[in-house]
């Protein structure tokens, strides 16, 4: 379970003020809908990440993160965690076994970067969006280092790509987490028929979006579209975390 392993390894501050803020964060996100995550997973995820961000992201580092930025990052990570579950189930095997441009495929450049200088000059993103981009870069470095387990990264293409795949699960850039190449999109359409269209279109829309606000990092209704896509071909079981046919995710 790579995601939970990294969350458990995160340093986090533990004092009365921080614990109160963590409790508030957990209550906030536990009250929201996360179609593919159990309430237990949400509470653990939020409590670990919140304590880490409140502690300044690194031992001894000052906490410069306000409530708005911290909660925007937590919300994004819950969203990307669910997208990672979708990709585990539907697309990663295509990238691994059927990529038409191995070994780099779509990871041939540093698409992990949220804002280039030209993006900032042309799009004029809000202050919160810019701070999210900066924080994502730091969190990518921490997450990528943990999951690489010492393997070489960035020898070609993306700095978080190893010989066995991407080392990011929660803090991929919006472009990385949403991009579907034509091969993957065609495979989803072939496997799921018309019910794949809302998900595929939502992914493409999000991947191509110019980010100006913090809300632009995510695509509304995308996880629900994935659930509907799978439910049309799945069974009616109510088994493991979130999936309409009871399927489980290795990272949930």
C-alpha positions in Angstrom: 0.0 0.0 0.0 2.3 2.7 -1.2 0.1 5.7 -0.4 -0.6 4.7 3.2 3.1 3.8 3.7 4.2 7.3 2.7 1.5 9.0 4.8 2.7 7.0 7.8 6.3 8.0 7.2 5.5 11.7 7.0 6.9 13.8 9.9 4.2 15.8 11.7 4.0 18.2 14.6 2.1 17.1 17.7 0.9 19.7 20.0 -2.5 20.9 21.3 -2.9 23.7 18.7 -2.0 21.4 15.8 -4.1 18.6 17.0 -7.1 20.9 17.2 -6.5 22.0 13.6 -6.1 18.4 12.4 -9.4 17.5 14.1 -11.1 20.4 12.2 -9.6 19.2 8.9 -10.7 15.7 9.5 -14.2 16.8 10.3 -14.3 19.0 7.2 -13.3 16.3 4.7 -15.1 13.5 6.4 -18.3 15.5 5.7 -17.6 15.6 2.0 -18.3 12.9 -0.6 -15.4 10.7 -1.7 -17.0 8.0 -3.9 -14.1 5.6 -3.9 -12.8 6.0 -0.4 -14.1 4.7 2.9 -14.6 7.1 5.8 -11.7 5.3 7.6 -9.4 5.9 4.7 -10.4 9.6 4.5 -9.9 10.2 8.2 -6.4 8.5 8.3 -5.3 10.3 5.1 -6.4 13.7 6.3 -5.1 13.3 9.8 -1.6 12.3 8.6 -1.3 14.9 5.8 -2.8 17.7 7.9 -0.3 17.1 10.7 2.5 17.1 8.2 1.5 20.3 6.5 0.9 22.0 9.9 4.3 21.0 11.0 6.0 22.9 8.1 6.4 20.0 5.7 9.9 19.1 7.2 11.3 18.8 10.7 12.2 22.2 12.1 10.8 24.1 9.1 8.5 27.0 9.9 4.8 26.6 9.1 4.0 29.1 6.4 0.9 27.4 5.2 -2.5 29.0 5.9 -5.8 27.1 6.3 -6.8 27.7 2.7 -3.7 26.4 1.1 -3.5 23.4 3.5 -7.0 22.4 2.8 -6.7 22.9 -0.9 -3.7 20.5 -1.0 -5.6 17.9 1.2 -8.6 18.1 -1.1 -6.5 17.7 -4.2 -4.7 14.7 -2.7 -8.0 12.9 -1.9 -9.1 13.6 -5.5 -5.8 12.3 -7.0 -5.9 9.2 -4.7 -9.2 8.3 -6.2 -8.0 8.9 -9.7 -5.0 6.7 -8.9 -7.5 3.9 -8.0 -9.2 4.4 -11.3 -5.9 4.3 -13.2 -4.8 1.2 -11.2 -8.0 -0.6 -12.4 -8.3 0.8 -16.0 -5.2 2.3 -17.5 -1.9 1.5 -15.9 -1.7 -1.9 -17.5 -2.1 -0.3 -20.9 0.7 2.1 -20.2 2.9 -0.8 -19.0 2.1 -3.4 -21.7 0.8 -1.5 -24.7 2.6 1.9 -24.9 3.4 2.8 -28.5 6.3 5.0 -27.4 8.3 3.0 -24.8 10.1 3.4 -22.5 9.1 7.0 -21.8 5.7 7.3 -23.4 3.9 10.4 -22.1 6.6 11.0 -19.4 9.1 12.4 -21.9 9.3 15.8 -20.4 9.0 17.5 -17.0 5.2 17.6 -17.1 5.2 17.5 -13.3 5.8 21.3 -13.2 2.5 23.0 -12.6 3.4 26.6 -13.7 6.2 27.6 -16.1 7.3 31.2 -16.3 5.3 31.7 -19.4 2.2 30.3 -17.7 2.5 32.8 -14.9 3.0 35.7 -17.3 0.2 34.8 -19.7 -2.5 33.2 -17.3 -2.0 35.4 -14.2 -3.0 32.6 -11.8 -4.3 33.6 -8.4 -2.1 33.7 -5.4 -3.6 30.5 -4.0 -3.1 28.7 -7.3 0.6 29.8 -7.4 1.2 28.7 -3.8 -0.5 25.3 -4.6 1.9 24.9 -7.5 4.9 25.7 -5.3 3.7 23.4 -2.5 3.1 20.6 -5.0 6.7 20.8 -6.2 7.9 20.3 -2.6 5.5 17.5 -1.9 6.5 15.8 -5.2 10.1 15.8 -4.1 9.2 14.2 -0.8 6.8 11.6 -2.2 9.0 10.8 -5.2 12.1 10.2 -3.0 10.1 7.9 -0.6 8.7 5.7 -3.4 11.9 5.6 -5.5 13.6 3.5 -2.7 17.0 4.7 -4.0 16.3 3.8 -7.7 17.6 6.2 -10.3 15.1 8.8 -11.3 15.0 11.5 -14.0 17.6 9.9 -16.3 15.4 10.7 -19.2 12.1 12.6 -19.3 10.3 13.3 -16.1 12.4 13.6 -12.9 10.0 11.2 -11.1 10.1 8.4 -13.5 12.1 5.2 -12.7 12.6 2.0 -14.7 9.5 0.6 -13.0 7.2 3.6 -13.4 6.1 6.8 -11.7 7.0 7.5 -8.1 4.1 9.9 -7.6 0.7 8.9 -6.5 -0.9 11.8 -4.7 0.9 14.9 -5.9 1.2 14.6 -9.7 0.5 17.8 -11.5 -3.0 18.3 -13.0 -1.6 17.6 -16.5 0.0 14.4 -15.4 -2.9 13.0 -13.5 -5.5 13.8 -16.1 -3.7 13.1 -19.4 -5.0 10.3 -21.6 -3.1 9.4 -24.7 -5.2 8.2 -27.7 -4.3 4.6 -27.1 -5.7 4.7 -23.5 -8.8 6.7 -24.5 -9.6 4.2 -27.3 -9.1 1.3 -24.9 -11.5 2.8 -22.4 -14.1 3.5 -25.1 -13.8 0.0 -26.4 -14.1 -1.6 -22.9 -16.9 0.5 -21.5 -18.8 1.8 -24.5 -20.8 5.1 -24.3 -20.4 5.2 -20.5 -16.7 5.9 -21.0 -17.3 9.2 -22.8 -18.0 11.5 -19.8 -14.9 10.2 -18.0 -12.6 10.4 -21.1 -14.0 13.9 -22.0 -13.6 15.1 -18.4 -10.0 13.9 -18.3 -9.1 15.6 -21.6 -10.8 18.8 -20.5 -8.9 18.9 -17.2 -5.5 18.0 -18.9 -5.9 20.9 -21.4 -7.2 23.5 -18.9 -5.1 26.6 -18.3 -4.9 26.8 -14.5 -5.9 30.2 -13.1 -7.6 29.3 -9.8 -7.1 26.6 -7.2 -10.4 25.0 -8.4 -8.9 24.5 -11.8 -6.6 21.7 -10.5 -9.6 19.3 -10.4 -12.4 18.3 -12.7 -15.9 18.4 -11.0 -17.8 15.1 -11.3 -14.9 13.2 -12.7 -14.7 10.5 -10.0 -18.5 10.0 -10.2 -18.1 9.6 -14.0 -15.5 6.9 -13.4 -17.9 5.1 -11.0 -20.7 5.1 -13.6 -18.3 3.9 -16.2 -17.3 0.9 -14.2 -20.8 0.1 -12.9 -22.1 -0.5 -16.4 -19.8 -3.5 -16.9 -19.4 -4.6 -13.3 -21.5 -6.6 -10.9 -23.8 -5.4 -8.2 -21.6 -6.4 -5.3 -20.9 -4.1 -2.4 -17.4 -5.3 -1.5 -14.2 -3.4 -1.1 -13.7 0.3 -1.0 -15.9 2.2 -3.3 -16.1 0.1 -6.4 -19.7 -0.8 -7.5 -18.6 -4.4 -8.3 -16.6 -4.8 -5.1 -13.1 -4.5 -6.7 -10.3 -3.2 -4.5 -7.4 -0.9 -5.1 -3.9 -1.8 -4.0 -3.5 1.7 -2.6 -6.8 2.1 -0.8 
